[in-house]
Amino acid sequence: MAIMGMDKKNFFLDGQTAIVTGGASGIGLSTVRLLSSVGAHVIMVDINKELGNELSEKFKSEDKKIEYIYCDVSSEASILELSEKIISKKVSIEILMHFAGIGLEKKFINTSLDDWNKIISVNLTGSFLVTKEIAKLMIPHNYGRIITMSSVAGLRGGTGRAAYGASKGGVIALSKVLSIELSPYNITVNTLCPGAIETELVKNMHDKETRRVFLQNIPQKRYGFPEEVASSALFFTLPGSSYINGTVFPIDGGFNSSGIIKK
Ligand SMILES: NC(=O)c1ccc[n+]([C@@H]2O[C@H](COP(=O)([O-])OP(=O)(O)OC[C@H]3O[C@@H](n4cnc5c(N)ncnc54)[C@H](O)[C@@H]3O)[C@@H](O)[C@H]2O)c1
């Protein structure tokens, strides 16, 4: 296999098309903006039609190559519709970032089967179904960069994270298998594990006490910002990142690697 020379074009995405699920808010939206700024055509996928359409108008007025497609990632029918819409556009898809997700902080003993099923169906089953359909579009082109979204909750135990942590741990296991099975098609799969990032999801999921305990245990003593996750996501999709596969990457101000922290 010929290895490309490393020059600055390996740090841009000109001519590539990226799908970002959960692209209308938080980490997804920051990533949509960043991918577009380095030359990618971006398809922003989200269940929130109002936000998606509003953003799509805004991006059009800014002359950005970012479009919105509705999809509910917990529905196979909706994902098949998404895939058909993409096929009808006759574009090749080089990048998939699967960031659509929902949160829940509820003690295990109070978690209902409905709570469990809802979290698993969006965060884990959604990752499986979306990645399967989009990988089918990548395989004939023999190229792809897939980024899946886990969390530090998929790496470590935490109060109230039975369903959420299980869904995110599942994403890690799924992604490791995909990184093997898709490798023959020149498709890499890497997983991000953000810690506490200031987004709508966290506004609803973290109460005052969760914030206090998190801050106490983060060496950098602050929450992260969506842009700080977007830059890592971009890194894994760059043409020059071709030999990074199957990794699980924390973006958490040092939370995952720390033990006791003294003043
Ligand atoms: N914010 C954090 O601290 C944090 C930490 C670790 C992991 N994550 C993960 O990052 C991802 C993005 O979360 P965020 O914090 O940016 O939250 P967010 O709420 O700002 O964004 C999530 C987006 O996903 C969309 N979405 C939800 N359900 C969907 C569905 N069924 N189909 C399609 N789209 C759907 C929402 O409409 C929203 O636009 C999630 O997977 C989340 O679990 C977030």
The ligand as an SDF file (V2000), in Angstrom:
LIG
                    3D

 44 48  0  0  0  0  0  0  0  0999 V2000
  -22.1200   16.6260   27.0850 N   0  0  0  0  0  0  0  0  0  0  0  0
  -21.4130   15.7050   27.7030 C   0  0  0  0  0  0  0  0  0  0  0  0
  -20.9020   15.9310   28.8150 O   0  0  0  0  0  0  0  0  0  0  0  0
  -21.1920   14.3620   27.0750 C   0  0  0  0  0  0  0  0  0  0  0  0
  -20.2470   13.5120   27.6740 C   0  0  0  0  0  0  0  0  0  0  0  0
  -20.0130   12.2710   27.1020 C   0  0  0  0  0  0  0  0  0  0  0  0
  -20.6970   11.8830   25.9780 C   0  0  0  0  0  0  0  0  0  0  0  0
  -21.6090   12.7330   25.4190 N   0  0  0  0  0  0  0  0  0  0  0  0
  -22.3080   12.2570   24.2290 C   0  0  0  0  0  0  0  0  0  0  0  0
  -22.1290   13.1750   23.1660 O   0  0  0  0  0  0  0  0  0  0  0  0
  -23.2390   13.0910   22.2730 C   0  0  0  0  0  0  0  0  0  0  0  0
  -23.7590   14.4830   21.9770 C   0  0  0  0  0  0  0  0  0  0  0  0
  -24.3190   14.9960   23.1660 O   0  0  0  0  0  0  0  0  0  0  0  0
  -24.3620   16.5540   23.5500 P   0  0  0  0  0  0  0  0  0  0  0  0
  -23.8260   16.6660   24.9190 O   0  0  0  0  0  0  0  0  0  0  0  0
  -23.7890   17.3780   22.4640 O   0  0  0  0  0  0  0  0  0  0  0  0
  -25.9390   16.7440   23.7060 O   0  0  0  0  0  0  0  0  0  0  0  0
  -27.0180   17.6420   22.9540 P   0  0  0  0  0  0  0  0  0  0  0  0
  -28.2930   17.3280   23.6370 O   0  0  0  0  0  0  0  0  0  0  0  0
  -26.5760   19.0600   22.8990 O   0  0  0  0  0  0  0  0  0  0  0  0
  -27.0200   17.0350   21.4620 O   0  0  0  0  0  0  0  0  0  0  0  0
  -27.5700   15.7870   21.1640 C   0  0  0  0  0  0  0  0  0  0  0  0
  -28.2660   15.8610   19.8220 C   0  0  0  0  0  0  0  0  0  0  0  0
  -28.7480   14.5460   19.4910 O   0  0  0  0  0  0  0  0  0  0  0  0
  -30.0450   14.6820   18.9540 C   0  0  0  0  0  0  0  0  0  0  0  0
  -30.8050   13.4580   19.1570 N   0  0  0  0  0  0  0  0  0  0  0  0
  -31.3020   12.9560   20.3120 C   0  0  0  0  0  0  0  0  0  0  0  0
  -31.9930   11.8320   20.0810 N   0  0  0  0  0  0  0  0  0  0  0  0
  -31.9440   11.6090   18.7520 C   0  0  0  0  0  0  0  0  0  0  0  0
  -32.4880   10.6150   17.8960 C   0  0  0  0  0  0  0  0  0  0  0  0
  -33.2410    9.6160   18.3760 N   0  0  0  0  0  0  0  0  0  0  0  0
  -32.2260   10.6810   16.5740 N   0  0  0  0  0  0  0  0  0  0  0  0
  -31.4720   11.6930   16.0790 C   0  0  0  0  0  0  0  0  0  0  0  0
  -30.9610   12.6740   16.8170 N   0  0  0  0  0  0  0  0  0  0  0  0
  -31.1850   12.6390   18.1500 C   0  0  0  0  0  0  0  0  0  0  0  0
  -30.6530   15.8530   19.7260 C   0  0  0  0  0  0  0  0  0  0  0  0
  -31.7770   16.4160   19.0440 O   0  0  0  0  0  0  0  0  0  0  0  0
  -29.4750   16.8070   19.8240 C   0  0  0  0  0  0  0  0  0  0  0  0
  -29.4310   17.7000   18.7360 O   0  0  0  0  0  0  0  0  0  0  0  0
  -24.2470   12.1470   22.9440 C   0  0  0  0  0  0  0  0  0  0  0  0
  -24.0850   10.8510   22.4170 O   0  0  0  0  0  0  0  0  0  0  0  0
  -23.8110   12.1510   24.4000 C   0  0  0  0  0  0  0  0  0  0  0  0
  -24.1830   10.9840   25.0790 O   0  0  0  0  0  0  0  0  0  0  0  0
  -21.8740   13.9680   25.9360 C   0  0  0  0  0  0  0  0  0  0  0  0
  1  2  1  0
  2  3  2  0
  2  4  1  0
  4  5  1  0
  4 44  2  0
  5  6  2  0
  6  7  1  0
  7  8  2  0
  8  9  1  0
  8 44  1  0
  9 10  1  0
  9 42  1  0
 10 11  1  0
 11 12  1  0
 11 40  1  0
 12 13  1  0
 13 14  1  0
 14 15  2  0
 14 16  1  0
 14 17  1  0
 17 18  1  0
 18 19  2  0
 18 20  1  0
 18 21  1  0
 21 22  1  0
 22 23  1  0
 23 24  1  0
 23 38  1  0
 24 25  1  0
 25 26  1  0
 25 36  1  0
 26 27  1  0
 26 35  1  0
 27 28  2  0
 28 29  1  0
 29 30  1  0
 29 35  2  0
 30 31  1  0
 30 32  2  0
 32 33  1  0
 33 34  2  0
 34 35  1  0
 36 37  1  0
 36 38  1  0
 38 39  1  0
 40 41  1  0
 40 42  1  0
 42 43  1  0
M  CHG  2   8   1  16  -1
M  END
$$$$
